[in-house]
């Protein structure tokens, strides 16, 4: 904002960094468009009027996963990063999981290389529980716990099934070990049938010979939001004009229509219930669409205090 005199900044990638940047945007009275940091508090209690977010938040993840997996009788243990992303996600999961029971929370640092102790605590808590047992993993960063989970054969030995959300394609290589696994995701290139995604997929394959990942789709969504706002202001980058224009603004993205909610500038968006298929044509577990979870069904609360 100061050195380059920019009117809009986009990013950052991690929730702890995003939270540190929120007061900077407020100090300079300039827009920060958040993509893909997820923590609820970014558009919740730490929010200010200069913050917009195209990325989904923890509550959207949690509400969608509850819609996919929160049946009566299910018993769930949570494994998450020990940071703002993981803790906000588990907090939201507790709020939205009404019929199933969450009986354990396990937090491990980003960069953990040995998941044995944490997974053993989860096994001990779940193995004698009545009902269908799930280990729900909310994880960002490398290494991931999925190879160790596969080694432990939790379903075969203890009747514990795995549940998780979508992830980047390299992380989803481990999903091939869990055919039939269900959850809810933000974006997968093969699910979305709309002109924007068709353009993105075709051009990404043309340029890189690989499909776009969900961070790629998120970046495109953020860029489209900025272009749409500038079209409507006829190029006027005055912050007050941009804020007034973007509040309530709808725009088309690779995953469908998003709308910035007026109250907290969170992009309201559909989510997607998936089931993993082990397709030999792809090196990762392929999420097949079970159903679209409409934004209107998610009922995401407004958490900011302004």
N, C-alpha and C positions, 0 to 999 in steps of 0.2 A: 504493500500500500504506500509506504513512504518512499522507498528507493526508486520504484518503477512507476509510481503514480497510477496504479491500476484502479479500475472501478469495480471489478469483480474478481474474486479469487475462488478457485475450485479445488476441492480436496478437504482434508487429507485422508489417507487410507486407513488410519487406525484410530479407534475411539479415544485413547488417552491423548493423542496428539490433537485431535479435533477439539476436545474439551479445553485444551490449553490455548487453542486459537480463537475460541468464541469471544473472550474479552478483548482480543486484539481487533477483531472486526468491529466490535462495539466502540472501542476507543477511536478508531479511524472513521466510524460511521460509513462503512463500506460493506457490500454484500459478500458473504462467504457461502458458497454453494457446496454443501457437504455431500460427498460421494467418494467412497462407499461406507464410511464409518457408521456403525450401527447402534451404539448405545442409546437407550431411551432418553437419557439425561441431556443429550445434545439438542433435542427439540422438546425437552421437558424442563426440569427445574433449573438447568444451566442455560437455557435458551435466551436469546435476545432478538429484537425485531429485524436484525440484519442477517439472520441465519435462515437459509432455505436448505432443504434436503431432498434430493431425488432418490437416494438410497433408501431402502426399507429400514425400519427401526426394529428394536428387539421385540416390541409388542406385536408388530406385524408378523415376525417370525413365530412368536409364541402362540398367537391366536390361530395362525394357520396350522401349526403343528398340533394344537389342541383339537382343531376341527378334524384333522386327519387321524389322530391317535388317541384322543381323550375319552375313550369309551368307558362306561361303568365297569368296574372290576379290574381294570388295568392298574398295575403297580409300577412306578417309574423311579429309577435312580438317575440323577443328573451328573454328567461329567463335563466340566467346563474350564476354560482358561481362568486363571486367577488375575483378572484385570477388569476394567470397566465393561468391556464387551461381554465377557463371560458372566459376571455377576449381574449386570443389568438383564441379560438374557434369561438367567435362572429366576430372577425376581419376577420378570414378566411371565415366565412359564407357570410359576405358582399362581399368579393372578388369573390366568386364562384357563388353567386346567381345573375344571369344575367337577367332572365326574370321576376321572381317574385320580389315583393318590400318588403324590410325590413323597417318597419315604427317605430319600437320602440326597445330599448334595456333596459333590467331590470337586474341589478346585485344585488345579495344578498349574505351575508357572508355564508361560510360553517358553519354549526351548527345552522342556522336559524330555529326557531321553529314555528314562526308565519308568514305565507306567505300572509296573507290577504291584507296588504297594497300594496305590490308589484303586486299581481294579480289584484287588483282593478285598478291600474294604467294601466295595460295591457288591461283590459276590456274597460276602458274609451278610450284608443287609438284605439282599434280595432272595437268596436261595430258598429260604423257608417261608416266603410270603405266599399267601393264597392268591389265586387269580393269574392272569397273564402278566408276566414280568418283562419289563423293558429297561434297557440301558439307553438313555437318551444322551447323545454326544453333541455338545455345542463347542466347536473347536475351530480356531483360526491360527494359522502359522504352522511351521514345520519344526520338528517331526510331529506326526499325528499319532493318535493312539490306535488307529485302525489295524495295523499289522499285528500288534500285540493282542488286540481283541480277537482277531481271527485265530491266532495261535491258541488261545484259551478255549476255543470251541464252546462258548457260553451257552448257546442254545442246546447243543447236544448233551453237555454235561449237567447243566443247571436249569434248562428251560428258560433261559434269559435271551430274549430277542433284542436286536439292535435297532435303534431308531435315530435318525439324524436329519438335518436339513441338507439343502443343496450345498455345493462347494465348487471350487475351481476344478478344472478337469484333471490336473495332476493329482489332487487329493482324492478324486473320485476313482482313480485306478484301484484303490483299496476296496471300493464298493463292489467290485466283481466277486469278492469273497462272500457277499451277502445278498444273493439273489432273493427277490421277494421283499427286501427291506423297504419300508415305507417312511414317508415323512413329507415335509412341505418345502418348496424351494421358491426362490426369487426369479431365477431365469435359467433356462437351458435351451440352447440354440435350436434343438429339434422339436420343441414343444409349441412355440408361438407361431401362429398363422396370421400374419399381417404384413402389409407392404414394407413397413420400416424394417422388420426383422428379416424379411426375404432379401432386401437390399443389403443389409449388414452381412448376412451369411454368405451371399453370393460374392460380394466384394472382398470379404475377409478370406474366403477360400482362394480367390483369384490372386490376392496379394501375398498371402502367407501359406497357402496350401493346407491350412488348418481351420477348424471352425472357431468362431468367436467364443470367448469365455464370458462368465457373468460380470467380471470387472470391465471387460470391453463393452458389453451392453450398457453397463452403468455409466461409463464415460460418455457413450453416445447419448444416453438419456440426458445427462447434465448439459452436454453441448447443445442438444436440441432445445432444452429449456431456455438457455441463454439466447440462442438465435430467435426463438419465438418471442421472447420478451423484447429484444431489440427491434424486431419487426413492428411490434405493437407500439413501441415508444418512438418509432421512426428514427432510431439511432441515438436517442437521448439517453445518456448514461448517468444522469443525475440520480443519486441514490433514492431519494424520495419518490421519484417518478418510477424507477424500477420496482421498488417495494410495492407501490400501489398497483402496478401492472401485474406483478407476479402473484400477488395474493389472490387465491381463487382461480388462477390460470390453469387451464387444461392443455395438454400437449401430447402428441403421439410419440411413443418410444418403441424399442424392439420388443417389449413385453406387453404392449397395449397402451391404453390411455392412462396418464397420470394427471392428478390435480393437486396443486399446492393448497392445502387447507389454510383458510384465512387466519385461524386462531394461532397456529404454531408453525406454519410454512412446511409442514411435513407432507411429502408427496403421498397421497392416498393411491393405492394400486392393488391390482389383483395379485393373489398368490396361487400356488399350484401344488396340489396333492399328487405325489408321485409314488411309483413302485419300481424298484430296481430290476432290470433285466440284464442277464449276462449275455451280451451280443458279441460273438467273435469278431465282428467287423470293427469293433472299437476297443482300445486298450483300457477303457474305464467302464465301470458299471453304468449302464444307460438308464436314466430316469424316464419311465414312460408315464404319460399323463393319466391319472385316475380321474381327477376333475379339477376344473377351475374353481378357486375359492374367491368369490367376488369381493372387491374392496368393501362394499356395503355390508357384507356378512361379518367382517372382522371386528367392527365396533371398537376401534382404537380410541382410548380415552385421551383427552387433552390434559397434559401434565404440567404445562408451564404455569408460572405464577404471575404473569404480567397481563 
